Amino acid sequence: MYKEDGEYEKALRDVIKTVKLNPEFIKYIKKDEELEPIKKLEAYKIMFENER
């Protein structure tokens, strides 16, 4: 997975694609600790900070 290679932007693009296909995935990403580095990206904050 990208996150293991430090390619967080690519991983975030995949997360965004997944959320577009299944918005319920947002609940999962909010809880997933493995995605913590991605959550620090400004693009993540813009896309998901106000999502529930």
Summary of the structure (lengths in Angstrom):
residues: 52
radius of gyration: 10.1
end to end distance: 25.2
largest distance: 28.5
contacts: 116
relative contact order: 0.19
helix: 75%
strand: 0%
